[in-house]
Amino acid sequence: MSTIIYTSPIFGPVKSRRLGVSLGINLLPGDGKICTFDCLYCECGFNGDHRPRQKMPTREEVREALEARLRDMQANGPAPDVLTFAGNGEPTAHPHFAAIMDDTLALRDRYFPLAKVSVLSNATMIHRPDIHAALMRVDNNIQKMDTVNAQYINRLDRPTSPGYDIERIIADLIRFEGHVIIQTMFLKGYDEQGSLDNTTEEYVGPWLEAVKRIRPEKVMVYTIDRETPYSQLAKATKEELDSIRDRVLAAGIDCSASY
């Protein structure tokens, strides 16, 4: 099993399937993983296997490292398409996420004003007013919703909080009033409870109804691209992803599929 642990606080740039040339901002420790999910498919591995010893980077450390990297990219290239908050877990879990976002937007405007700022989040912190306000300021507010089936979420995404409530998450996503992109992983496989295939109508139909309620600006459907820490998973097919994408488009919502 191979896993990817990102350096902190800045990594890349990397070529993203969905975002282009992406300079990564990792607000979690650079030697391990901290996340409010423990997904079976996470490229960073399981939470328990990568306990960090380092602390989260401070606001000042993030600002200084980001400015240094942007200054270098301005002088030597490449120009980033996007600055992406991602890395070793949930970025909005950083206690100073909103303030760091202020700094990031200011630096983006100074060095690469045409670049987008994106956040890849699992939506577990969007009920907080400071997090909601910060996400309303980014270009790409990308929030995960793999399904609306609570039992399946507990099997695949494995929230670390026993109070996780998908209906509350949907209500919080609606509060963005369209300024949100929904990102959904479709896959196949098995666990001790049976099939993990969420491409079937049992999962796609209710998920699509929730998407219609949220009315996001876009939906990104995708499948496994790298080795997963849980070995009994497999990619969804191109045909399955295209079919799901087409149903979202038919509902009047922009949608892309990545294979």
C-alpha positions, -999 to +999 in steps of 0.1 A: +000+000+000+014+034-010+003+066+005+010+103-002+018+126+027+022+162+015+049+186+028+036+216+047+026+243+042+032+245+004+035+217-021+036+213-059+025+226-082+008+194-094-013+187-124-049+183-113-074+163-133-101+189-125-083+221-118-052+224-140-018+236-126-024+236-089-002+250-062-011+231-030-016+246+004-015+221+032-026+235+066-020+202+084+013+188+097+037+177+071+045+144+086+010+129+090-027+131+086-055+149+105-090+146+091-126+145+102-131+117+077-112+084+075-121+074+039-113+040+026-100+055-006-079+084+008-045+087-010-030+099+023-039+066+040-059+059+072-058+084+101-044+058+126-015+049+103-001+084+100-003+101+134+017+134+131+043+145+155+046+180+140+022+208+147+000+226+122+018+254+105+010+289+119-007+316+100+026+334+096+044+303+084+018+297+057+018+333+046+056+335+044+060+301+026+032+310+001+046+344-007+081+329-013+067+303-036+045+327-056+075+351-060+096+322-073+068+311-097+064+347-109+101+349-118+106+313-131+072+298-138+050+280-141+020+303-136-006+285-114-041+280-126-053+276-090-041+278-054-057+248-037-062+242+000-058+204+002-031+181+016-031+158+046-067+160+058-094+186+062-081+221+056-110+239+074-100+221+106-071+246+110-081+270+138-070+300+118-084+289+084-104+321+079-074+344+086-051+323+064-077+327+036-075+365+040-037+363+035-040+339+005-065+360-014-043+391-009-012+372-021-031+358-051-042+393-061-006+406-058+012+379-077-012+359-099-046+378-100-059+355-127-054+323-106-084+308-088-084+299-051-100+265-044-108+246-012-112+208-012-133+200+019-154+173+033-181+198+045-178+188+082-169+223+093-192+244+071-217+249+099-193+273+115-200+310+106-163+319+101-157+289+078-189+296+058-179+333+054-143+323+043-156+298+017-180+324+003-149+344-008-131+316-027-135+310-064-140+272-061-157+261-029-155+223-035-174+202-009-176+165-008-209+145-008-203+109-018-238+098-010-268+107+011-271+073+026-260+075+062-250+039+066-229+040+034-212+072+046-202+054+078-188+025+058-169+045+031-162+080+044-161+070+081-167+104+098-147+106+130-175+125+148-205+103+160-227+134+155-222+135+117-256+142+101-259+142+063-292+161+065-275+189+084-247+188+059-272+192+030-289+221+048-255+238+053-246+233+016-280+249+006-269+279+027-242+287+002-270+297-022-253+282-052-217+292-044-205+257-040-192+228-061-202+193-051-175+166-056-186+130-055-165+098-056-181+069-074-165+035-070-171-002-066-158-028-042-167-048-011-164-046+027-176-070+054-211-057+050-213-063+013-211-042-019-197-007-018-209+001-053-225+036-052-232+038-089-265+020-086-299+037-086-302+030-049-275+056-043-275+078-074-313+086-073-314+101-037-280+117-043-293+135-074-324+147-055-301+162-028-280+179-056-311+194-070-320+208-035-285+223-031-284+238-066-246+240-068-228+259-095-212+227-106-209+190-098-177+170-102-180+133-104-149+112-104-135+078-095-103+063-080-071+075-096-044+063-072-038+032-050-061+032-020-054+021+016-083-003+015-075-028-013-110-040-020-120-010-041-123-006-078-129+022-103-163+031-116-165+028-154-164+057-178-199+047-190-212+048-154-197+082-147-209+096-180-245+084-173-244+101-139-230+132-154-257+133-180-284+130-154-270+160-135-268+180-168-304+171-176-313+187-142-299+220-155-267+218-134-232+219-148-213+187-143-179+172-153-167+136-151-131+126-144-120+090-150 
